[in-house]
């Protein structure tokens, strides 16, 4: 059985309206100088009261009504919409003219050095390499970390850089390496594998980067991005390997 160390945080969030990832904690992370940090987006501020939608479509469900001057974390700007990071790690959508983009990155702390068994600090190498390709477009069947890559190609290419040869598909990758049986045993650099909604086969993969976050090439996000291991992802997480 998977044990979820993030469950208390998720439960606390469900007692509130769906809220946005912003405020002093993230501002502190954005301006902190010590340690390696992983960028998750740009800081933004609402210039008017605004609705946050579940999809980039005004006909979709409104999940939150945010007040003017509220800080938000902007993941991307596209086609008249700002994709923002919700407190549970999912995406929300605001009409982009209602958001002022501020000149600050929002970051999470990257993990420190881990015990290494493959020679050198390979875990940090994988994570640092992965983060530099944030924003690379999603391309089904793609293997180019700069021009376009899909989820399993992203993982395969990054592990190949530290001398680990993985199969091309997520399904085949999911049986390679040491199995991690509990979520609280995850280490940065471990590979995560997700099933589809019908739980028929493994269809997606990413790399755990620490602090409850992972990085992946996401079709829905349009490319390489970071996500929180929210309840949405934990429901379909079926395998972890290192």
Rosetta blueprint (number, residue, H / E / L):
1 X L
2 X L
3 X L
4 X L
5 X L
6 X L
7 X H
8 X H
9 X H
10 X H
11 X H
12 X H
13 X H
14 X H
15 X L
16 X L
17 X L
18 X L
19 X L
20 X E
21 X L
22 X L
23 X L
24 X H
25 X H
26 X H
27 X H
28 X H
29 X H
30 X H
31 X H
32 X L
33 X L
34 X L
35 X L
36 X L
37 X E
38 X E
39 X E
40 X E
41 X E
42 X E
43 X E
44 X E
45 X E
46 X E
47 X L
48 X L
49 X L
50 X E
51 X E
52 X E
53 X E
54 X L
55 X L
56 X L
57 X L
58 X L
59 X L
60 X L
61 X L
62 X E
63 X E
64 X E
65 X E
66 X E
67 X L
68 X L
69 X L
70 X L
71 X E
72 X E
73 X E
74 X E
75 X E
76 X E
77 X E
78 X E
79 X L
80 X L
81 X E
82 X E
83 X E
84 X E
85 X E
86 X E
87 X L
88 X L
89 X L
90 X L
91 X E
92 X E
93 X E
94 X E
95 X E
96 X H
97 X H
98 X H
99 X E
100 X E
101 X E
102 X E
103 X E
104 X E
105 X E
106 X E
107 X E
108 X E
109 X E
110 X L
111 X L
112 X L
113 X L
114 X L
115 X L
116 X L
117 X L
118 X L
119 X L
120 X L
121 X L
122 X H
123 X H
124 X H
125 X H
126 X H
127 X H
128 X H
129 X H
130 X H
131 X H
132 X H
133 X L
134 X L
135 X L
136 X L
137 X E
138 X E
139 X L
140 X L
141 X L
142 X L
143 X E
144 X E
145 X L
146 X L
147 X L
148 X E
149 X E
150 X L
151 X H
152 X H
153 X H
154 X H
155 X H
156 X H
157 X H
158 X H
159 X H
160 X H
161 X L
162 X L
163 X L
164 X L
165 X L
166 X L
167 X L
168 X L
169 X L
170 X H
171 X H
172 X H
173 X H
174 X L
175 X L
176 X L
177 X L
178 X L
179 X E
180 X L
181 X L
182 X L
183 X H
184 X H
185 X H
186 X L
187 X L
188 X L
189 X L
190 X L
191 X E
192 X E
193 X E
194 X E
195 X E
196 X L
197 X L
198 X L
199 X L
200 X L
201 X L
202 X E
203 X E
204 X E
205 X E
206 X E
207 X E
208 X E
209 X E
210 X E
211 X L
212 X L
213 X E
214 X E
215 X E
216 X E
217 X E
218 X E
219 X L
220 X L
221 X L
222 X L
223 X E
224 X E
225 X E
226 X E
227 X E
228 X E
229 X L
230 X L
231 X H
232 X H
233 X H
234 X H
235 X L
236 X L
237 X E
238 X E
239 X E
240 X E
241 X E
242 X L
